[in-house]
Amino acid sequence: MASHHGPQPTDHGPPFETVIGLEVHAQLRTASKAFSPDAAAFGAPPNTHVDPVSLGHPGTLPVFNAAVVRETLLLGLATKSAIARRSVLARKHYFYPDLPKGYQISQYETPILSGGHVTIRDEDSGETRAVALTRIHLEEDAGKLVHDLDPTATLVDHNRCGVPLLEIVSEPDLRTPREAALYLQEIRRLVRWLGICDGNMEEGSLRCDANVSVRRVGSDTLGTKTEVKNLNSIRGVERAIAYEAARQIALVERGEAVVQETRLWDADRAETRSMRSKEEAMDYRYVPDPDLPPVVVTDAVLAEARAAMPELPDARRMRYVDALGLPTYDAAVLTEERSLAEYFEATLTALNASPSADEAKAVSNVVMGDVLRTLNESQGTEQKLAVAVFPIEPARLAALVRMRLDDQLSSTAATEVFDAMLTDKAAPGVIAQVRDLLQVSDDDALVPVVEEILAANPKQVDAFRAGKQQVVGFFIGQVMRAFPGAPDPKRVRALLLERLAD
């Protein structure tokens, strides 16, 4: 796979390669928390989405949220993971201010999902490969420490305590920062496509830790790894891994040892720094949770998950190329978000139940052009738009595309009509008529103007007939300016050439 960060050269032996494994935490989009009925939604005032269970009050008992299993199984099916029909919830003990119980409910020896893979694709080179997964297990989130509101104290917001998480652990299969970024992009796209996580790294609903080590190219022995935390963007993951790999290579080159530890990524200073020595599993004192029964995946629950599985992005991308004749680039853009793909398909179906390749391309062009332009321009504004609430319904957009295919509108006029449709609920034909944008292709209306222009410019007519073919552009411009309305330039050109040939 193509990369901007290959093996690093050295003057003291073979070059180094970086070995990377990612641990991705995805918050599930359940309405309530993993083990209590309290709301799991983001954005509430601090310490308002809490209850005795999530705060760990004595005498409270957790009750497992069945929706967590259903959403987990969707990811398991999508990644072709092995599904444990019986798995155990454990207590992972550690003490931190944002963990009121003093332990986190998680899974250790028996994760609900194991194995499987995620396919990453480098659009620049077109290469793909599978990144193996070690496991995907269930756990609950901890709270959040807030450091920037009071310079004299660290505050604790417990709203996040108990929000259901999936921890997605990859094998150390990644070799470059670029590959790690592509993998994280694919995880984000997949959980969003399945509708189980919104993938918002800025809000913390998708978080990533990177395990990084280096070794000489050709060696089968893994180097000492460090875990890098505080990675809250895909670009940050790429930069942090590149920095940490370079730091470790420099240590080895100087004959110094890499210390196994947890390091923090400082985005402002663009460096990692030591946070704490790396814990081992034994430090957490995992024990089965005595208050929770095993998680049992029945045949009925698994069948329900299979029935709820949408067509996955790779399959849909291939269908767009093979069945609709779209270019691979269009197919890749349209399948970045499930909502965008479904909007595209609804528009195409409204245009024609059995569309041609030209019709599919026409719909793709307007979705990738005007629709995405509008969505992107709305980002960061109070009027931020999403495809789900886009003001132009698929049927109206299809009507606009049909007008363009039938040469009733020029490309410029079509864009003007599209922009008007964002606030005007009228049909595109009505908007175009009111704004006098419809292209005229009626010969009875066009011929008199064409003949008038030719009669008024005899020198240019002679020049064309003497072989100066480019003069036809001059005539088209003159007709377009003289005609009241919007004549069809293709028909104008045809009429001019017919008369100039006489």
C-alpha positions in Angstrom: 0.0 0.0 0.0 1.3 3.5 -0.9 2.5 5.5 2.0 4.2 8.8 2.8 6.0 7.1 5.8 7.9 4.0 4.7 10.9 2.3 6.4 13.2 4.9 8.0 16.8 4.8 6.7 19.7 4.7 9.1 23.4 4.9 8.9 23.8 2.0 11.4 22.2 -1.0 9.7 19.0 -1.9 7.9 16.2 0.7 8.0 13.5 0.6 10.6 9.9 -0.1 10.2 7.1 1.0 12.5 4.7 -1.6 14.0 1.3 -0.1 15.0 -1.8 -1.5 16.6 -4.8 0.7 17.4 -7.3 0.5 20.2 -10.4 2.3 19.2 -13.2 3.1 21.6 -16.6 3.8 20.0 -19.5 5.0 22.1 -22.7 3.3 21.1 -25.8 5.4 20.3 -28.1 3.8 22.7 -30.7 6.0 24.4 -29.7 4.9 27.9 -26.5 3.8 29.5 -25.0 0.3 29.5 -26.2 -0.7 33.0 -28.6 2.0 34.1 -31.7 3.8 32.6 -30.0 7.1 32.7 -29.7 9.1 29.4 -26.5 8.5 27.4 -26.8 11.6 25.2 -23.9 14.0 24.8 -24.0 17.7 25.6 -26.0 17.9 28.9 -24.8 20.2 31.7 -22.2 18.5 33.9 -23.3 15.9 36.3 -27.0 15.9 35.2 -27.0 12.6 33.3 -26.2 10.6 36.4 -28.0 8.2 38.8 -27.1 6.0 41.7 -26.0 3.2 39.5 -23.6 5.2 37.3 -22.3 7.0 40.4 -21.6 3.7 42.1 -23.7 4.3 45.2 -23.6 1.4 47.7 -26.4 -1.2 47.3 -27.2 -0.4 43.6 -27.3 -3.2 41.1 -26.5 -2.9 37.3 -29.0 -4.1 34.7 -27.6 -4.8 31.3 -29.0 -2.8 28.3 -29.9 -5.4 25.7 -29.6 -2.8 22.9 -25.8 -2.8 23.5 -25.6 -6.4 22.3 -27.8 -5.8 19.2 -25.5 -2.9 18.1 -22.3 -4.9 18.9 -23.5 -7.8 16.8 -23.9 -5.4 13.8 -20.2 -4.6 14.0 -19.3 -8.2 14.4 -21.1 -9.2 11.3 -19.6 -6.3 9.3 -16.1 -7.2 10.3 -16.7 -11.0 10.0 -15.7 -11.5 13.6 -16.3 -14.7 15.5 -19.3 -14.2 17.8 -19.1 -15.7 21.3 -22.5 -17.1 22.1 -21.6 -16.7 25.8 -19.3 -14.1 27.1 -18.6 -12.7 30.6 -18.6 -9.2 32.0 -15.8 -8.5 34.4 -14.7 -5.8 36.8 -11.5 -4.0 35.8 -10.2 -2.3 38.9 -8.3 0.9 39.0 -8.6 4.2 40.9 -9.1 7.5 39.1 -11.2 10.5 40.0 -13.5 9.9 37.0 -14.3 6.3 38.0 -16.7 6.6 41.0 -17.1 2.8 41.5 -13.4 2.2 41.6 -13.8 -0.3 38.8 -15.0 -0.4 35.2 -17.3 -3.1 33.9 -15.6 -4.5 30.8 -14.6 -7.9 29.3 -11.3 -9.6 29.5 -11.0 -13.4 29.0 -14.1 -13.8 26.9 -14.8 -10.9 24.6 -18.1 -11.0 22.7 -16.3 -10.7 19.4 -12.9 -12.0 18.3 -10.9 -12.1 15.1 -12.3 -10.6 12.0 -10.8 -7.8 9.9 -11.2 -4.3 8.5 -10.3 -3.6 4.9 -8.5 -0.4 4.3 -8.2 1.2 0.8 -5.7 3.8 -0.4 -7.6 5.8 -2.9 -4.3 7.3 -4.3 -2.9 3.9 -5.3 -6.1 1.9 -5.4 -4.5 -0.8 -3.2 -6.5 -2.6 -0.5 -5.6 -4.9 2.3 -7.2 -6.5 5.4 -6.1 -5.4 8.9 -6.7 -8.2 11.4 -8.6 -7.6 14.6 -7.7 -9.2 17.9 -11.0 -8.6 19.6 -14.0 -6.3 20.1 -15.3 -6.2 23.6 -18.0 -4.4 25.6 -17.3 -2.0 28.4 -18.7 1.1 30.0 -17.1 4.6 29.7 -15.6 6.5 32.6 -16.3 10.1 33.4 -14.3 13.1 32.2 -11.8 15.3 33.9 -12.1 19.0 33.1 -8.9 21.0 33.5 -9.6 24.3 31.8 -12.6 25.9 33.7 -10.8 26.5 37.0 -7.1 27.1 37.1 -6.9 26.0 40.7 -8.7 22.7 40.4 -9.6 19.7 38.2 -13.3 19.2 37.9 -15.1 15.9 37.3 -18.1 15.5 35.0 -19.7 12.1 35.5 -22.2 12.3 32.7 -20.2 9.9 30.6 -20.0 7.3 33.3 -21.7 4.1 32.2 -22.1 5.1 28.5 -21.7 1.9 26.5 -18.4 1.5 24.6 -17.0 -1.0 22.2 -13.2 -1.4 22.3 -11.9 -2.4 18.9 -8.4 -3.8 19.2 -6.4 -4.4 16.0 -3.5 -6.8 15.6 -0.1 -5.0 15.1 -0.7 -5.1 11.4 -0.2 -1.4 10.5 3.1 -0.2 9.3 2.9 3.5 8.7 1.1 6.5 10.1 -0.8 6.8 6.8 -2.1 3.2 7.1 -3.2 3.9 10.7 -5.1 7.0 9.5 -6.8 5.0 6.8 -7.7 2.3 9.3 -9.2 4.8 11.7 -11.1 6.5 8.8 -12.6 3.1 7.9 -13.6 2.3 11.5 -15.3 5.7 11.7 -17.1 5.2 8.4 -18.2 1.7 9.4 -19.7 2.5 12.8 -21.4 5.5 11.3 -22.7 3.5 8.4 -24.1 0.9 10.8 -25.7 3.7 12.8 -24.2 2.5 16.1 -21.8 5.4 16.8 -21.8 9.0 15.5 -18.0 8.9 15.1 -17.5 12.4 16.5 -13.9 12.5 17.7 -14.1 16.1 18.9 -16.9 15.1 21.3 -15.1 11.9 22.3 -17.7 9.4 21.0 -14.8 7.9 19.0 -11.4 7.8 20.7 -8.2 6.1 19.8 -5.0 4.9 21.5 -2.0 3.8 19.4 0.5 1.1 20.4 3.8 2.0 18.6 7.1 0.1 18.3 10.0 0.0 15.9 12.2 -2.7 14.6 14.8 -3.3 11.9 13.3 -4.3 8.5 13.5 -8.0 8.2 13.3 -8.7 11.9 10.4 -10.8 13.3 11.0 -9.6 16.8 8.7 -6.9 18.0 10.3 -3.9 19.7 9.2 -2.4 23.0 6.0 -0.6 22.5 4.6 2.6 24.0 0.9 3.5 24.1 0.0 7.0 22.9 -3.2 8.5 24.3 -5.1 11.8 23.8 -5.6 11.3 20.1 -8.8 13.2 19.2 -8.5 13.5 15.4 -7.4 11.3 12.5 -4.8 13.8 11.6 -3.6 13.8 15.2 -3.2 10.0 15.1 -1.1 10.2 12.0 1.1 13.0 13.4 1.5 11.3 16.9 2.6 8.0 15.4 5.1 9.6 13.1 6.6 11.6 16.0 6.7 8.6 18.4 8.3 6.3 15.7 11.0 8.9 15.1 11.6 9.3 18.8 12.0 5.6 19.3 14.3 5.2 16.3 16.5 8.0 17.7 16.7 6.2 21.0 17.7 2.9 19.4 20.3 4.6 17.2 21.9 6.1 20.4 22.0 2.7 22.0 19.3 3.6 24.6 16.3 1.5 25.5 12.7 2.3 24.7 10.7 2.2 27.9 7.3 0.6 27.9 5.0 3.3 29.1 1.9 5.3 28.3 2.6 8.6 26.6 0.4 11.6 26.0 0.1 13.4 22.6 0.5 17.2 23.0 -1.0 18.6 19.8 0.1 22.1 20.6 3.7 21.2 20.9 3.4 18.3 18.4 5.2 15.8 20.6 4.5 12.9 22.9 5.5 13.0 26.6 5.6 10.4 29.3 2.3 10.0 31.2 2.8 6.8 33.3 4.4 3.4 33.2 2.4 0.9 31.2 0.1 -1.3 33.3 -0.2 -5.0 32.6 -3.5 -6.9 32.8 -2.7 -8.2 36.2 -2.5 -4.6 37.6 -6.2 -4.2 36.9 -7.3 -7.3 39.0 -10.0 -8.4 36.6 -12.7 -10.5 38.2 -16.1 -11.6 36.8 -18.8 -9.2 37.9 -20.9 -11.1 40.4 -23.9 -8.8 39.8 -24.2 -9.5 36.1 -25.0 -12.8 34.3 -23.1 -13.9 31.2 -24.0 -12.2 27.9 -25.8 -14.9 25.9 -26.4 -14.4 22.2 -29.4 -16.6 21.2 -30.3 -17.7 17.7 -33.2 -15.3 17.7 -31.0 -12.3 18.7 -28.4 -13.2 16.0 -31.1 -13.6 13.4 -32.5 -10.2 14.3 -29.0 -8.7 13.9 -28.5 -10.4 10.5 -31.9 -9.0 9.3 -31.0 -5.5 10.4 -27.7 -5.5 8.5 -27.6 -2.9 5.8 -25.7 -3.3 2.5 -22.1 -2.4 3.5 -20.2 0.4 1.9 -17.7 -1.8 -0.1 -20.6 -3.9 -1.6 -22.5 -0.7 -2.4 -19.5 0.9 -4.0 -18.9 -2.2 -6.2 -22.6 -2.1 -7.2 -22.4 1.5 -8.2 -19.5 0.8 -10.5 -20.7 -2.6 -11.9 -24.4 -2.0 -12.2 -24.7 1.7 -12.6 -21.5 2.4 -14.5 -20.3 5.1 -12.2 -16.6 5.9 -12.1 -14.8 4.5 -9.0 -14.2 8.0 -7.7 -17.9 8.8 -7.7 -18.7 5.5 -6.1 -16.2 6.2 -3.3 -17.5 9.7 -2.6 -21.2 8.6 -2.6 -20.5 5.8 -0.1 -18.6 7.8 2.4 -21.9 8.3 4.4 -24.8 5.9 4.3 -27.3 8.9 4.4 -25.6 10.3 1.3 -25.7 7.0 -0.6 -29.4 6.5 0.3 -30.2 10.1 -0.9 -28.4 9.4 -4.2 -30.3 6.2 -4.7 -33.7 7.7 -3.8 -33.0 10.5 -6.4 -31.9 8.0 -9.0 -35.0 5.9 -8.5 -37.2 8.9 -8.7 -35.6 9.8 -12.0 -35.8 6.3 -13.5 -36.5 2.9 -11.9 -34.1 1.4 -14.5 -31.5 4.2 -15.0 -29.0 4.3 -17.7 -25.3 5.0 -17.0 -25.8 8.6 -18.3 -28.7 9.1 -15.9 -26.7 7.7 -13.0 -23.8 9.9 -13.8 -26.1 13.0 -14.0 -27.5 12.3 -10.6 -24.0 11.6 -9.2 -22.8 14.9 -10.6 -25.4 17.0 -8.9 -25.2 15.1 -5.6 -21.4 15.4 -5.5 -21.5 18.9 -6.7 -24.4 21.1 -5.6 -25.6 18.9 -2.7 -22.2 18.4 -1.1 -21.3 22.0 -1.8 -24.4 23.1 0.2 -23.8 20.7 3.0 -20.1 21.8 3.3 -21.0 25.5 3.2 -23.4 25.0 6.1 -20.8 23.5 8.4 -20.0 25.8 11.3 -23.2 27.8 10.9 -26.4 27.8 12.8 -28.1 26.5 9.7 -25.8 23.4 9.6 -27.5 20.9 7.3 -27.5 17.1 7.2 -28.6 14.9 4.4 -31.5 13.5 6.6 -33.1 17.0 6.7 -31.9 18.3 3.3 -34.5 20.7 2.0 -34.6 19.4 -1.5 -36.4 16.0 -1.5 -35.1 13.3 -3.9 -38.1 13.6 -6.2 -37.6 17.3 -6.7 -33.9 16.9 -7.3 -34.7 14.2 -9.8 -37.0 16.6 -11.7 -34.2 19.1 -11.9 -31.8 16.5 -13.2 -34.4 15.5 -15.8 -34.7 19.1 -17.0 -30.9 19.3 -17.4 -30.8 16.0 -19.3 -33.5 17.2 -21.6 -31.5 20.4 -22.2 -34.3 22.6 -20.7 -31.7 24.3 -18.5 -28.1 25.3 -19.0 -25.6 24.2 -16.3 -25.5 27.7 -14.9 -29.3 28.0 -14.9 -29.6 24.5 -13.2 -27.3 25.7 -10.4 -29.5 28.8 -10.0 -32.6 26.8 -9.8 -31.0 24.4 -7.3 -30.0 27.2 -5.0 -33.6 28.6 -5.2 -35.0 25.2 -4.4 -33.2 25.3 -1.0 -35.8 27.8 0.2 -38.6 27.6 -2.4 -40.7 24.4 -2.2 -42.0 24.9 -5.8 -41.1 22.4 -8.6 -37.9 23.2 -10.5 -39.9 23.8 -13.7 -42.0 26.4 -12.0 -38.9 28.2 -10.5 -37.1 28.1 -13.9 -40.2 29.5 -15.7 -40.7 32.3 -13.1 -37.0 33.3 -13.4 -37.1 33.0 -17.2 -34.3 30.4 -17.2 -35.8 27.8 -19.5 -33.8 27.1 -22.6 -35.6 27.8 -25.9 -35.1 25.1 -28.5 -38.1 25.9 -30.7 -36.9 26.5 -34.3 -39.8 28.9 -35.0 -38.5 31.2 -32.3 -34.8 30.7 -32.9 -34.5 30.9 -36.8 -35.5 34.6 -37.2 -32.9 35.7 -34.7 -30.2 33.4 -36.3 -31.0 34.8 -39.8 -31.0 38.4 -38.5 -27.5 37.9 -37.0 -26.1 36.3 -40.1 -27.5 39.1 -42.3 -26.0 41.8 -40.0 -22.5 40.3 -40.2 -21.6 39.5 -43.9 -17.8 39.8 -43.4 -17.9 37.2 -40.6 -20.1 34.9 -42.9 -17.5 35.2 -45.7 -14.7 34.5 -43.2 -16.4 31.3 -42.0 -17.0 30.1 -45.6 -13.3 30.8 -46.3 -12.3 28.3 -43.6 -12.3 30.3 -40.4 -14.4 27.8 -38.5 -14.0 29.6 -35.1 -16.2 32.4 -36.2 -19.2 30.3 -35.4 -18.5 31.1 -31.7 -18.9 34.8 -32.5 -22.3 34.1 -34.1 -23.5 32.0 -31.1 -22.6 34.8 -28.7 -24.5 37.3 -30.9 -27.6 35.1 -31.0 -27.5 34.5 -27.3 -27.4 38.2 -26.5 -30.0 39.2 -29.1 -32.6 36.5 -28.1 -35.1 37.4 -25.4 -34.7 34.5 -22.9 -32.3 31.6 -22.8 -31.9 29.8 -26.2 -30.4 26.3 -26.3 -26.8 26.9 -27.4 -26.6 23.4 -29.0 -29.7 24.1 -31.2 -28.4 27.6 -32.0 -25.1 26.2 -33.2 -26.9 23.6 -35.3 -29.1 26.2 -37.0 -26.1 28.5 -37.7 -24.1 25.7 -39.3 -27.1 24.7 -41.4 -27.4 28.2 -42.8 -23.7 28.9 -43.1 -23.3 25.7 -45.2 -25.8 27.0 -47.8 
